[in-house]
Amino acid sequence: MIILLNRKSVIIFLVICFVLSGFSGASSAGSAPVVYVAGDGSGDYNCDGKDDHIQINQALKYVSENSAYTTVHLKGPFTYVINETLLIGNNTILEGDSGAKIKLVSNANWDVKKPMMKERSSGSHDITIRGFTIDGNREGNTNVESGKGYHNLIHLKNCQNINVYNMNLTSNHGDGLKTDSCSGIKLHDSTIYRLGHDGLYASSCSDIEAYNNTITCRTNSGLRLYNSNRARLHDNIITSDGSGGAGIEIQKYNSPVMDDIEIYNNVIYKTARVGMWIFGAGSYPDSSADLHIHHNQIYDTGTKSSSIIIGGIISDGFNALIENNVIDGVYGAGIVQKNVYSSAPSGSGYVLTLRNNIITNSRSSSGGSGCGVSNELTGTHSFVLQNNCFYGNEAGNCKNVQVSSSDIKADPRYADRNNHDYHLKSNTGRWNGKSWVNDGINSPCIDAGYSLSDYSAEPQDNGGRINIGAYGNTKYASKSGSAGDQAAGKVYDNRLREASPEAVFQNTSFIDIGGMSTGRYRDAMWFDLSKYETSAEIDNATLSLYWYYPAGKTRPEDTVIEVYRPASAWNPDYVSWNKRDRGIAWKNPGGDWYDKNGVLQGSTPYATVTLKSSTLPDNKYYKLDVTDLINEYIGGKYVNTGFLIKARTENNNYIAFYSMEAGSENQRPKLDLKT
């Protein structure tokens, strides 16, 4: 129904009506570049909640035909009920108050592919839609099937420069924003809730950006690209309400190039199916399909666990660099290459490079194995693994994938996994959302990333190396204070000398313990354990030290050697009697430790051996049973901080062993593990 009153008085309106025949209310819109549509009689065009598409389309047409006007504004609170498609033209802004809603009429009986809003003509450009709600009235239109092209909220074809933001897109049988053969598309700062297909579906498009959206899926994916390129999908939160598809879906068919797509800083959780689904079909060179996926958090995805389309990331027919993501608690594999939908692409040579990711707690189900990384397409697809962390994956860490010696198999020490805070615990500084806090323990993922990865965005002290996980090389990366303390394959031993409390003794040919007139001596030692699975049970672990000094001399007191667990990670480049790292002091000079009972500075060692005062150095190894401590490290109970070695009493019982810098390999410290 048309109720056409502009903002001038009714008297003036009637006078003009007598003078001018064929009057169009749109032509007398106010002098501002905004045309107002209202439901309370205060607009340039006024609606009554029935057939409101008439007035809105009149306003849109007026703006399209009058270059002095740019904007149609929907006043709220009011629900504008439409029964025909709204047509938006060039250089037009359709905006509304937050309480304004455009809603599809009940029992619309529209043909398939008829949208609620579309371009006025092919090739339209500079279209902005912002600030209000579009409601597809799914509940009032139950005679059509979701996902079949009915009632898309916005469907634009062959358009350029599209900006949709601060919108609430909800409750229909189709897509939220569908674009075909368009360029310059932005969808941002919007809420997309329980649609009948995709939140954004960009088909054969370019220059796409979707960011800062909160999306709850119902039928298909949150964000979807098909044969589209030059796309950035970032900083979105995507979940589902018990049903739906993937969080993000990337799809390719035949020749169109998809080699400039970046997906980053998204949080995807509890989607019914996989977090990200990436797949191709047809025939194309592998160089035409390439993605960069980084700094995403994917957790608890694949809740429809009987489906085969579950997991963290599924890929088929794409190359990708996947780095600095956290994938936790998903049903199925964390990352898997497999074919689950259309025919696999005809080519081969597809490679996923996984770098600096944390993949933890994957869960097995009827739809997929709960391993960390899996390759079900070994004839045509492969993985390269570099500096990833695996922990707690039900079906193991890797299937049909070559594990890298740089990968870590240990508890990453999340700040609060139960609340999905995937910052890394740190003794030096962890961001808690408001300030930097200290945890009393260091994650093994700090400074454990790929050696050539950029770390310049991390705060000081960053250890000169990127952190593994979603905050690596960001301003919220956990601080290290332990550069290189987890370098794979390394062994470190440092002397701690009371008489030289600030000196770093890293490269001497010996280590020493006990005491003499000049003071006390202790040692810090660390062996890399990352190659051992967290599920491994060590039957026996023996630390062997080669005693050589003081040659030919007895000592006034016995030397009882004891092994404790350092309370914090320490940096071999900076550790001393007073400090465990650059600028970071021990709480207790000479080192902080826990004993076997978990007592700080306790006196029940993990291992001990006694060298009688009358016994002379005999140039052989002396062995300490450190099985319990090693199992605590490998099992993930504690982060591997190595050994703190000291004498029970530290007076008149000084002795020395050869260190890792000894000339003969047969005299250096050894850690022997038997499984």
C-alpha positions as CSV (number, residue, x, y, z in Angstrom):
1,M,0.0,0.0,0.0
2,I,1.3,3.5,-0.9
3,I,1.1,6.2,1.7
4,L,3.1,9.0,0.1
5,L,3.8,12.1,2.3
6,N,7.0,14.1,2.2
7,R,8.2,16.2,5.1
8,K,6.4,19.4,4.0
9,S,3.1,20.2,5.5
10,V,-0.1,18.5,4.2
11,I,-1.5,21.9,3.2
12,I,1.4,22.7,0.9
13,F,1.2,19.2,-0.5
14,L,-2.5,19.6,-1.4
15,V,-1.9,23.0,-3.0
16,I,0.8,21.5,-5.2
17,C,-1.4,18.6,-6.1
18,F,-4.0,21.0,-7.5
19,V,-1.4,22.9,-9.5
20,L,0.6,20.0,-10.7
21,S,-1.0,17.1,-12.3
22,G,0.8,13.7,-12.4
23,F,2.9,14.6,-9.3
24,S,5.5,12.1,-8.1
25,G,6.4,12.2,-4.5
26,A,9.9,11.1,-5.2
27,S,10.6,14.2,-7.3
28,S,9.8,16.4,-4.3
29,A,12.2,14.7,-1.9
30,G,14.0,16.9,0.6
31,S,17.0,19.0,-0.4
32,A,19.5,16.8,1.6
33,P,21.3,14.0,-0.4
34,V,19.4,11.5,1.8
35,V,15.9,10.2,0.9
36,Y,14.1,8.9,4.0
37,V,11.7,5.9,4.2
38,A,9.7,5.5,7.3
39,G,6.9,3.6,8.9
40,D,5.6,6.4,11.0
41,G,4.7,9.0,8.4
42,S,7.9,11.0,8.9
43,G,9.7,10.0,5.7
44,D,9.9,11.2,2.2
45,Y,8.4,7.8,1.4
46,N,6.2,6.2,4.0
47,C,5.2,2.6,4.5
48,D,2.6,0.7,6.4
49,G,4.1,-2.8,6.7
50,K,2.5,-4.2,3.5
51,D,4.0,-4.2,0.0
52,D,6.7,-1.9,1.3
53,H,8.9,-2.7,-1.6
54,I,6.9,-0.2,-3.6
55,Q,8.0,2.8,-1.6
56,I,11.6,1.5,-1.1
57,N,12.0,0.9,-4.8
58,Q,10.6,4.4,-5.5
59,A,13.2,5.9,-3.2
60,L,16.0,3.8,-4.7
61,K,14.9,4.8,-8.2
62,Y,14.8,8.4,-7.3
63,V,18.4,8.3,-5.9
64,S,19.6,6.4,-9.0
65,E,18.1,9.0,-11.3
66,N,19.2,12.1,-9.4
67,S,22.9,12.6,-9.0
68,A,22.5,15.1,-6.2
69,Y,21.2,12.2,-4.0
70,T,23.3,9.3,-2.7
71,T,21.4,7.6,0.1
72,V,18.2,5.9,0.9
73,H,17.7,5.7,4.7
74,L,15.3,3.3,6.4
75,K,14.0,4.7,9.6
76,G,13.5,2.5,12.5
77,P,12.3,0.8,14.6
78,F,10.1,-0.6,11.8
79,T,9.7,-3.8,9.9
80,Y,9.4,-3.2,6.1
81,V,7.6,-6.2,4.6
82,I,8.3,-6.7,0.9
83,N,6.8,-9.0,-1.8
84,E,9.1,-8.0,-4.7
85,T,12.8,-7.6,-5.2
86,L,14.5,-4.4,-4.2
87,L,16.6,-2.8,-7.0
88,I,19.7,-0.9,-6.1
89,G,21.6,1.2,-8.7
90,N,24.9,2.9,-9.2
91,N,26.5,5.1,-6.6
92,T,23.8,4.3,-4.1
93,I,23.8,3.8,-0.4
94,L,21.0,1.8,1.2
95,E,21.2,2.3,4.9
96,G,19.0,2.1,8.0
97,D,18.7,2.6,11.7
98,S,19.6,-0.5,13.8
99,G,16.0,-1.1,14.5
100,A,15.0,-1.1,10.8
101,K,14.3,-4.5,9.2
102,I,13.4,-5.6,5.7
103,K,11.4,-8.8,5.8
104,L,10.1,-11.1,3.2
105,V,6.4,-11.6,3.2
106,S,5.0,-14.9,4.4
107,N,4.0,-17.4,1.7
108,A,5.9,-15.4,-1.0
109,N,5.8,-18.2,-3.6
110,W,8.7,-16.7,-5.4
111,D,10.5,-18.4,-8.3
112,V,13.8,-20.0,-7.6
113,K,16.8,-17.6,-7.8
114,K,14.6,-14.5,-7.1
115,P,16.4,-12.6,-4.4
116,M,15.2,-10.0,-1.9
117,M,17.7,-7.4,-3.3
118,K,19.6,-7.2,-6.6
119,E,21.3,-4.7,-8.9
120,R,19.1,-2.3,-10.9
121,S,21.0,-3.2,-14.1
122,S,23.9,-5.3,-15.1
123,G,27.2,-3.6,-14.5
124,S,26.1,-1.5,-11.5
125,H,28.8,-0.1,-9.4
126,D,29.6,1.6,-6.1
127,I,26.8,-0.1,-4.1
128,T,26.7,0.3,-0.3
129,I,24.3,-1.6,2.0
130,R,24.7,-0.9,5.8
131,G,23.2,-0.6,9.2
132,F,19.9,-2.6,9.3
133,T,18.5,-6.2,9.2
134,I,17.4,-8.3,6.3
135,D,15.1,-11.2,7.4
136,G,14.3,-13.9,4.9
137,N,11.3,-15.1,7.0
138,R,12.2,-18.7,6.7
139,E,9.5,-19.7,9.2
140,G,6.8,-18.0,7.0
141,N,8.0,-19.7,3.8
142,T,8.2,-23.4,4.5
143,N,7.1,-24.6,1.1
144,V,10.7,-24.3,-0.4
145,E,13.9,-26.2,0.3
146,S,17.0,-24.5,1.7
147,G,20.2,-24.4,-0.4
148,K,18.4,-24.5,-3.7
149,G,18.6,-20.8,-4.6
150,Y,15.4,-19.5,-3.0
151,H,15.2,-16.1,-1.3
152,N,18.9,-15.0,-1.3
153,L,19.0,-11.8,0.8
154,I,21.3,-10.0,-1.6
155,H,22.3,-11.3,-5.0
156,L,24.4,-9.1,-7.3
157,K,25.7,-9.9,-10.7
158,N,28.4,-8.2,-12.8
159,C,28.8,-5.4,-10.3
160,Q,31.8,-3.5,-9.0
161,N,32.7,-2.0,-5.7
162,I,30.2,-3.5,-3.3
163,N,30.4,-2.7,0.4
164,V,28.0,-4.5,2.8
165,Y,28.6,-3.8,6.5
166,N,27.1,-3.4,9.9
167,M,24.3,-5.6,8.8
168,N,22.2,-8.3,10.4
169,L,21.5,-11.0,7.8
170,T,19.2,-13.7,9.1
171,S,16.7,-16.5,8.6
172,N,16.2,-17.4,5.0
173,H,16.5,-20.4,2.6
174,G,19.5,-19.1,0.6
175,D,22.6,-17.0,0.8
176,G,23.2,-13.9,2.7
177,L,25.3,-12.1,0.1
178,K,25.8,-13.9,-3.2
179,T,27.9,-12.3,-5.9
180,D,28.4,-13.6,-9.5
181,S,31.2,-12.2,-11.7
182,C,31.7,-9.2,-9.4
183,S,34.8,-7.4,-8.2
184,G,35.7,-5.2,-5.3
185,I,33.5,-6.9,-2.7
186,K,33.6,-6.2,1.0
187,L,31.5,-7.8,3.7
188,H,32.4,-6.8,7.2
189,D,31.4,-6.0,10.7
190,S,28.1,-7.9,10.2
191,T,26.1,-10.6,12.0
192,I,25.0,-13.5,9.8
193,Y,22.7,-15.9,11.6
194,R,21.3,-19.2,10.5
195,L,20.9,-18.7,6.8
196,G,19.7,-21.4,4.4
197,H,23.0,-21.5,2.5
198,D,26.3,-19.5,2.6
199,G,26.8,-16.3,4.5
200,L,29.0,-15.0,1.6
201,Y,29.1,-16.9,-1.7
202,A,31.4,-15.3,-4.2
203,S,31.4,-17.1,-7.6
204,S,33.8,-16.1,-10.4
205,C,34.7,-12.9,-8.5
206,S,37.9,-11.0,-7.7
207,D,39.1,-8.6,-5.0
208,I,37.1,-10.0,-2.2
209,E,37.4,-9.1,1.5
210,A,35.3,-10.5,4.4
211,Y,36.3,-9.5,7.9
212,N,35.0,-8.8,11.4
213,N,31.9,-10.8,10.8
214,T,30.1,-13.1,13.3
215,I,28.6,-16.0,11.5
216,T,26.3,-18.8,12.8
217,C,25.8,-21.4,10.0
218,R,22.7,-23.5,9.6
219,T,22.7,-25.1,6.1
220,N,26.1,-24.6,4.4
221,S,29.2,-22.6,5.0
222,G,30.0,-19.2,6.6
223,L,32.2,-17.9,3.8
224,R,32.6,-19.5,0.4
225,L,34.7,-18.8,-2.7
226,Y,34.1,-20.6,-6.0
227,N,36.5,-20.0,-8.9
228,S,37.4,-16.6,-7.4
229,N,40.7,-15.0,-6.7
230,R,42.4,-12.1,-4.9
231,A,40.5,-12.8,-1.7
232,R,41.2,-12.0,2.0
233,L,39.1,-13.7,4.6
234,H,40.1,-12.6,8.0
235,D,39.2,-11.8,11.6
236,N,35.8,-13.6,11.4
237,I,34.1,-15.7,14.1
238,I,32.3,-18.7,12.6
239,T,30.3,-21.4,14.3
240,S,27.1,-23.3,13.7
241,D,23.9,-24.0,15.7
242,G,24.0,-27.8,15.5
243,S,23.8,-28.1,11.7
244,G,25.4,-26.6,8.6
245,G,28.6,-27.2,6.7
246,A,32.1,-25.9,6.8
247,G,33.2,-22.7,8.4
248,I,35.1,-21.6,5.3
249,E,34.7,-23.3,1.9
250,I,37.1,-22.8,-1.0
251,Q,36.1,-24.5,-4.3
252,K,37.7,-24.7,-7.7
253,Y,36.6,-26.2,-11.0
254,N,38.8,-26.4,-14.1
255,S,40.9,-23.5,-15.3
256,P,40.1,-20.3,-13.3
257,V,43.2,-19.4,-11.3
258,M,42.9,-19.3,-7.5
259,D,46.5,-18.5,-6.4
260,D,46.0,-15.3,-4.4
261,I,43.9,-16.2,-1.4
262,E,44.7,-15.5,2.2
263,I,42.8,-16.8,5.2
264,Y,43.9,-15.5,8.5
265,N,43.0,-14.5,12.1
266,N,39.7,-16.4,12.0
267,V,38.2,-18.3,15.0
268,I,36.2,-21.3,13.7
269,Y,34.5,-23.5,16.3
270,K,31.8,-26.1,16.7
271,T,30.9,-26.2,13.1
272,A,28.8,-29.2,12.1
273,R,31.4,-30.2,9.6
274,V,35.0,-29.2,8.9
275,G,36.5,-25.9,9.9
276,M,37.9,-25.2,6.4
277,W,37.1,-27.3,3.3
278,I,39.3,-26.7,0.3
279,F,38.8,-28.7,-2.8
280,G,39.1,-28.7,-6.6
281,A,37.7,-30.8,-9.5
282,G,38.3,-31.0,-13.2
283,S,41.6,-30.4,-14.9
284,Y,44.1,-27.6,-14.1
285,P,47.8,-27.2,-13.4
286,D,48.7,-27.4,-9.7
287,S,50.3,-23.9,-9.9
288,S,46.8,-22.4,-10.4
289,A,45.6,-23.4,-6.9
290,D,47.5,-21.9,-4.0
291,L,46.5,-20.6,-0.6
292,H,48.0,-19.0,2.5
293,I,46.3,-20.0,5.7
294,H,47.7,-18.6,8.9
295,H,47.0,-17.4,12.5
296,N,43.6,-19.1,12.7
297,Q,42.1,-20.9,15.7
298,I,40.0,-23.9,14.8
299,Y,38.5,-26.0,17.7
300,D,35.8,-28.5,18.4
301,T,34.7,-28.6,14.7
302,G,33.0,-31.6,13.1
303,T,30.2,-31.9,15.6
304,K,28.2,-34.0,13.0
305,S,30.9,-36.6,13.7
306,S,29.3,-39.3,11.5
307,S,29.9,-37.2,8.4
308,I,33.1,-37.7,6.4
309,I,33.4,-34.0,5.9
310,I,34.8,-33.3,9.4
311,G,38.1,-32.3,10.9
312,G,40.1,-29.1,11.2
313,I,41.1,-28.6,7.5
314,I,40.3,-30.8,4.5
315,S,42.2,-30.2,1.3
316,D,42.1,-31.8,-2.1
317,G,43.6,-30.3,-5.3
318,F,45.3,-27.3,-3.7
319,N,48.8,-26.2,-2.7
320,A,48.9,-24.2,0.5
321,L,51.2,-22.8,3.2
322,I,49.5,-23.5,6.4
323,E,51.3,-21.8,9.3
324,N,50.9,-20.6,12.9
325,N,47.4,-22.0,13.4
326,V,46.0,-23.8,16.4
327,I,43.7,-26.8,15.7
328,D,42.4,-28.3,18.9
329,G,39.8,-30.9,19.8
330,V,38.3,-31.4,16.3
331,Y,36.5,-34.5,15.3
332,G,38.5,-36.3,12.6
333,A,42.0,-35.3,11.6
334,G,43.5,-31.9,12.4
335,I,44.6,-31.5,8.8
336,V,43.8,-34.1,6.1
337,Q,44.2,-34.4,2.4
338,K,41.3,-36.5,1.1
339,N,38.5,-36.5,-1.5
340,V,35.0,-36.3,0.0
341,Y,32.7,-34.7,-2.5
342,S,33.2,-34.2,-6.3
343,S,35.6,-36.2,-8.4
344,A,39.2,-35.5,-7.5
345,P,41.2,-33.2,-9.9
346,S,43.1,-35.0,-12.6
347,G,46.5,-33.6,-11.8
348,S,49.1,-34.3,-9.2
349,G,51.9,-32.6,-7.2
350,Y,49.7,-30.9,-4.7
351,V,51.7,-30.0,-1.5
352,L,50.6,-28.7,1.9
353,T,53.4,-27.1,3.8
354,L,52.6,-27.2,7.5
355,R,54.7,-24.8,9.6
356,N,54.6,-23.6,13.2
357,N,51.1,-25.1,13.8
358,I,49.8,-26.6,17.1
359,I,47.6,-29.6,16.5
360,T,46.2,-31.1,19.6
361,N,43.5,-33.4,21.0
362,S,42.0,-34.6,17.7
363,R,39.1,-37.0,18.3
364,S,38.3,-40.2,16.4
365,S,34.7,-40.8,15.2
366,S,32.9,-42.8,12.6
367,G,33.5,-40.0,10.1
368,G,37.3,-39.7,10.5
369,S,40.4,-40.8,12.4
370,G,41.5,-38.5,15.2
371,C,45.1,-38.1,14.1
372,G,47.0,-34.9,13.8
373,V,47.9,-35.0,10.1
374,S,46.7,-37.5,7.5
375,N,47.2,-38.1,3.8
376,E,44.7,-40.3,2.1
377,L,45.8,-39.2,-1.4
378,T,49.4,-40.3,-1.3
379,G,49.7,-40.9,-5.0
380,T,49.0,-37.3,-5.9
381,H,49.3,-35.2,-2.8
382,S,52.0,-34.7,-0.1
383,F,52.9,-32.8,3.0
384,V,56.0,-31.0,4.2
385,L,56.1,-30.6,8.0
386,Q,58.3,-27.9,9.7
387,N,58.3,-27.1,13.4
388,N,54.8,-28.1,14.4
389,C,53.6,-29.2,17.8
390,F,51.5,-32.3,18.3
391,Y,49.9,-33.5,21.5
392,G,47.1,-35.7,22.6
393,N,45.7,-36.7,19.2
394,E,43.7,-39.9,19.7
395,A,44.9,-41.8,16.6
396,G,48.5,-40.5,16.7
397,N,50.2,-37.6,15.2
398,C,50.7,-38.5,11.6
399,K,49.3,-41.0,9.1
400,N,51.0,-41.5,5.7
401,V,53.0,-38.4,6.4
402,Q,56.8,-38.1,7.0
403,V,57.4,-36.6,10.5
404,S,60.0,-33.9,10.7
405,S,62.8,-33.9,13.3
406,S,61.9,-30.3,13.9
407,D,58.4,-31.1,15.1
408,I,57.6,-31.1,18.9
409,K,55.6,-33.8,20.6
410,A,54.7,-32.2,23.9
411,D,52.0,-30.4,25.8
412,P,52.0,-26.9,24.3
413,R,50.9,-25.4,27.6
414,Y,47.9,-23.4,26.5
415,A,47.0,-20.6,28.9
416,D,43.4,-22.0,29.5
417,R,42.3,-24.7,27.1
418,N,38.9,-25.1,28.7
419,N,38.1,-21.5,27.8
420,H,40.0,-21.7,24.5
421,D,42.7,-19.3,25.4
422,Y,45.5,-20.5,23.2
423,H,48.2,-18.1,24.3
424,L,51.3,-20.0,25.5
425,K,52.2,-20.1,29.1
426,S,55.4,-18.1,29.9
427,N,57.6,-17.3,32.8
428,T,58.5,-14.0,31.2
429,G,55.2,-12.7,30.0
430,R,51.9,-13.9,28.6
431,W,49.1,-11.6,27.4
432,N,45.8,-12.3,29.2
433,G,43.7,-9.9,27.2
434,K,44.4,-7.0,29.5
435,S,48.0,-7.2,30.7
436,W,51.1,-9.3,30.8
437,V,51.2,-12.0,33.4
438,N,53.8,-14.7,34.4
439,D,52.8,-18.3,34.7
440,G,55.8,-19.9,36.4
441,I,56.3,-22.3,33.5
442,N,57.2,-21.9,29.9
443,S,55.5,-23.5,26.9
444,P,57.9,-25.6,24.7
445,C,56.4,-23.8,21.7
446,I,58.1,-20.5,22.6
447,D,61.0,-19.8,20.3
448,A,60.5,-23.3,18.7
449,G,59.3,-22.2,15.3
450,Y,60.8,-22.4,11.8
451,S,64.2,-20.7,11.8
452,L,63.5,-18.6,8.7
453,S,60.0,-17.4,9.8
454,D,59.7,-13.7,10.6
455,Y,59.5,-12.9,14.3
456,S,59.8,-9.1,14.2
457,A,56.3,-8.4,15.4
458,E,56.8,-10.3,18.7
459,P,57.4,-8.2,21.8
460,Q,60.8,-8.2,23.5
461,D,62.1,-10.5,24.8
462,N,61.3,-12.6,21.8
463,G,64.3,-14.8,21.8
464,G,65.2,-14.1,18.2
465,R,62.8,-16.8,16.9
466,I,59.1,-17.2,16.2
467,N,56.7,-18.9,18.5
468,I,54.7,-21.9,17.3
469,G,50.9,-21.3,17.4
470,A,48.4,-18.7,16.5
471,Y,50.1,-15.8,18.3
472,G,53.6,-16.4,16.7
473,N,54.9,-13.2,15.2
474,T,52.1,-11.1,16.6
475,K,52.3,-8.4,19.3
476,Y,50.6,-10.8,21.7
477,A,53.2,-13.6,21.3
478,S,54.2,-15.0,24.7
479,K,57.6,-13.7,25.7
480,S,60.5,-16.1,25.7
481,G,63.4,-15.4,27.9
482,S,64.8,-18.6,26.6
483,A,66.2,-18.1,23.1
484,G,67.0,-21.5,21.6
485,D,66.2,-23.5,24.7
486,Q,64.3,-26.0,22.7
487,A,66.4,-26.3,19.6
488,A,65.8,-29.8,18.2
489,G,68.7,-32.2,18.6
490,K,70.7,-30.0,20.9
491,V,72.2,-30.7,24.3
492,Y,73.1,-27.8,26.6
493,D,75.2,-27.8,29.8
494,N,76.2,-24.7,31.8
495,R,78.2,-24.2,34.9
496,L,76.8,-22.1,37.7
497,R,79.6,-20.6,39.8
498,E,78.9,-18.8,43.0
499,A,82.2,-16.8,43.0
500,S,81.3,-15.5,39.5
501,P,77.6,-15.0,39.9
502,E,77.0,-13.0,36.7
503,A,79.4,-15.0,34.5
504,V,78.0,-17.4,31.8
505,F,80.0,-20.6,31.5
506,Q,78.6,-22.2,28.4
507,N,81.6,-23.5,26.4
508,T,84.0,-24.9,29.0
509,S,85.2,-28.5,28.6
510,F,84.0,-29.5,32.1
511,I,81.1,-29.1,34.5
512,D,81.5,-29.2,38.2
513,I,79.5,-29.5,41.5
514,G,80.2,-29.3,45.2
515,G,82.1,-26.7,47.1
516,M,85.5,-25.4,48.0
517,S,86.9,-22.3,49.7
518,T,85.9,-20.1,46.7
519,G,82.2,-21.1,46.9
520,R,79.7,-23.5,45.5
521,Y,79.3,-25.0,42.0
522,R,76.2,-26.4,40.2
523,D,75.2,-27.3,36.7
524,A,72.2,-26.8,34.4
525,M,71.8,-29.4,31.7
526,W,69.2,-30.0,28.9
527,F,68.6,-32.8,26.4
528,D,66.1,-32.5,23.5
529,L,63.3,-35.0,24.0
530,S,61.0,-33.8,21.2
531,K,61.3,-36.9,19.0
532,Y,59.5,-39.0,21.6
533,E,55.8,-39.5,21.4
534,T,53.8,-38.2,24.4
535,S,52.2,-41.6,24.7
536,A,55.6,-43.3,24.9
537,E,56.6,-44.9,28.2
538,I,60.3,-45.0,29.0
539,D,61.4,-48.1,30.8
540,N,64.7,-46.7,31.8
541,A,66.5,-43.4,31.4
542,T,70.1,-43.0,32.5
543,L,72.1,-39.9,32.8
544,S,75.8,-40.7,32.5
545,L,78.6,-38.3,33.6
546,Y,82.3,-38.9,33.1
547,W,84.3,-38.2,36.3
548,Y,87.9,-37.1,35.8
549,Y,88.8,-34.4,38.5
550,P,90.5,-33.9,41.0
551,A,92.9,-36.5,39.7
552,G,94.8,-38.5,42.3
553,K,93.3,-36.6,45.2
554,T,90.8,-37.5,47.9
555,R,88.3,-35.0,49.4
556,P,87.5,-34.2,52.9
557,E,83.8,-34.9,52.4
558,D,81.7,-37.3,50.3
559,T,80.1,-35.9,47.2
560,V,76.4,-36.9,46.9
561,I,75.3,-35.9,43.5
562,E,71.6,-35.0,43.2
563,V,69.3,-34.3,40.2
564,Y,66.3,-31.9,40.4
565,R,63.9,-30.4,37.9
566,P,64.6,-26.7,37.1
567,A,61.5,-24.7,38.1
568,S,61.7,-22.5,34.9
569,A,63.1,-22.6,31.5
570,W,66.6,-21.2,31.3
571,N,68.6,-19.8,28.5
572,P,72.0,-21.4,27.8
573,D,73.3,-18.1,26.4
574,Y,72.6,-16.2,29.6
575,V,72.2,-18.5,32.5
576,S,74.4,-17.9,35.5
577,W,74.4,-18.3,39.3
578,N,72.2,-15.2,39.6
579,K,70.2,-15.3,36.4
580,R,68.3,-17.8,34.3
581,D,68.0,-15.5,31.3
582,R,68.9,-12.1,30.0
583,G,67.8,-9.7,32.7
584,I,65.7,-12.3,34.5
585,A,67.0,-13.4,37.9
586,W,66.5,-16.8,39.6
587,K,64.3,-16.3,42.7
588,N,67.0,-18.2,44.6
589,P,70.7,-17.5,43.5
590,G,72.1,-20.7,42.3
591,G,68.9,-21.8,40.6
592,D,65.2,-22.6,41.4
593,W,64.2,-26.3,41.4
594,Y,61.4,-28.7,42.2
595,D,62.1,-32.0,43.9
596,K,60.5,-35.3,43.2
597,N,57.6,-34.4,45.5
598,G,56.9,-31.2,43.7
599,V,58.4,-29.1,46.5
600,L,60.1,-25.9,45.5
601,Q,63.7,-26.0,46.7
602,G,62.9,-29.4,48.1
603,S,65.4,-32.0,49.2
604,T,64.1,-35.2,47.7
605,P,66.0,-35.6,44.4
606,Y,64.8,-37.4,41.3
607,A,68.2,-39.3,41.2
608,T,71.3,-39.5,43.3
609,V,74.7,-41.2,43.4
610,T,77.4,-41.0,46.1
611,L,81.1,-40.6,45.4
612,K,83.0,-41.4,48.6
613,S,85.6,-38.9,49.7
614,S,88.2,-41.6,49.6
615,T,87.4,-42.6,46.0
616,L,89.6,-41.2,43.4
617,P,88.5,-40.2,39.9
618,D,88.7,-43.3,37.7
619,N,87.9,-41.8,34.3
620,K,84.7,-43.6,33.7
621,Y,81.0,-42.8,33.6
622,Y,78.8,-42.6,36.7
623,K,75.1,-43.2,36.1
624,L,72.0,-41.6,37.5
625,D,68.5,-43.1,37.1
626,V,66.4,-40.2,35.8
627,T,63.5,-42.4,34.5
628,D,60.8,-40.8,36.6
629,L,61.7,-37.3,35.5
630,I,62.1,-38.2,31.9
631,N,58.6,-39.8,31.8
632,E,57.1,-36.7,33.4
633,Y,58.7,-34.6,30.6
634,I,57.7,-36.9,27.7
635,G,54.2,-37.6,29.1
636,G,53.6,-33.9,29.2
637,K,53.2,-33.5,32.9
638,Y,55.9,-30.9,32.8
639,V,57.7,-28.9,30.1
640,N,61.2,-30.2,29.6
641,T,63.4,-27.8,31.6
642,G,66.2,-30.2,31.8
643,F,68.3,-31.1,35.0
644,L,69.7,-29.0,37.8
645,I,72.6,-31.0,39.2
646,K,74.1,-30.2,42.6
647,A,75.7,-31.8,45.6
648,R,73.7,-32.5,48.7
649,T,76.2,-30.6,50.8
650,E,78.5,-28.1,49.1
651,N,81.6,-27.9,51.2
652,N,85.1,-29.5,50.7
653,N,83.7,-31.9,48.1
654,Y,84.4,-30.3,44.7
655,I,84.5,-32.6,41.6
656,A,84.3,-32.1,37.9
657,F,82.9,-34.1,34.9
658,Y,83.6,-33.6,31.2
659,S,81.0,-31.4,29.4
660,M,79.6,-31.5,25.9
661,E,82.6,-29.5,24.8
662,A,85.0,-32.3,25.8
663,G,87.4,-33.3,23.1
664,S,86.3,-37.0,23.1
665,E,82.8,-37.9,22.3
666,N,83.3,-40.9,24.7
667,Q,83.6,-38.6,27.6
668,R,80.6,-36.3,27.1
669,P,77.4,-36.4,29.1
670,K,74.9,-39.0,27.8
671,L,71.2,-39.6,28.2
672,D,70.2,-43.2,27.3
673,L,66.5,-44.0,27.0
674,K,65.1,-47.5,26.7
675,T,61.4,-48.0,25.7
